[in-house]
Amino acid sequence: MLSNRCDSVVLTPQQEQFLSELYALCQHYRQVANVAALSAGLFAGAYVVLVNVYLDQPEI
């Protein structure tokens, strides 16, 4: 069974530096992934709008 206690962890300065850099790297790639997902969503939305306009007015 899990308990609610919080144990302290003592890290060396090298371990703290490593974890700090790893966290920063994860944050960077998370932002990159968010931008990529937003771009893909905008592109897909624009494509759907253009297809619908073309289907409504094929003479364009």
C-alpha positions as CSV (number, residue, x, y, z in Angstrom):
1,M,0.0,0.0,0.0
2,L,1.3,3.5,-0.8
3,S,1.8,6.0,1.9
4,N,1.5,9.7,1.8
5,R,4.9,10.4,3.3
6,C,7.5,12.4,1.4
7,D,11.1,11.2,1.7
8,S,13.9,13.6,1.0
9,V,16.4,12.8,-1.7
10,V,19.9,14.2,-1.5
11,L,21.5,14.9,-4.9
12,T,25.1,15.7,-5.7
13,P,25.7,19.0,-7.6
14,Q,26.3,17.0,-10.8
15,Q,23.0,15.2,-10.4
16,E,21.2,18.5,-9.8
17,Q,22.8,19.9,-12.9
18,F,21.9,16.9,-15.0
19,L,18.3,16.9,-13.9
20,S,18.1,20.7,-14.5
21,E,19.4,20.3,-18.0
22,L,17.1,17.3,-18.7
23,Y,14.1,19.3,-17.5
24,A,15.0,22.2,-19.7
25,L,15.4,19.9,-22.7
26,C,12.1,18.3,-22.1
27,Q,10.4,21.7,-21.8
28,H,12.0,22.8,-25.1
29,Y,10.8,19.7,-27.0
30,R,7.3,20.1,-25.4
31,Q,7.1,23.6,-26.8
32,V,8.3,22.4,-30.2
33,A,5.7,19.7,-30.2
34,N,3.0,22.2,-29.2
35,V,3.9,24.5,-32.1
36,A,4.0,21.6,-34.5
37,A,0.6,20.4,-33.4
38,L,-0.8,23.9,-33.7
39,S,0.6,24.3,-37.2
40,A,-0.8,21.0,-38.3
41,G,-4.2,21.9,-36.9
42,L,-4.2,25.2,-38.7
43,F,-3.1,23.6,-42.0
44,A,-5.8,21.0,-41.7
45,G,-8.4,23.6,-40.9
46,A,-7.4,25.8,-43.9
47,Y,-7.5,22.7,-46.1
48,V,-11.0,21.8,-45.0
49,V,-12.2,25.4,-45.6
50,L,-10.7,25.5,-49.1
51,V,-12.2,22.1,-50.0
52,N,-15.6,23.2,-48.8
53,V,-15.3,26.4,-50.8
54,Y,-14.3,24.5,-53.9
55,L,-17.1,22.1,-53.5
56,D,-19.6,24.9,-53.2
57,Q,-18.1,26.8,-56.1
58,P,-16.2,24.5,-58.4
59,E,-15.8,27.1,-61.1
60,I,-13.1,28.9,-59.0
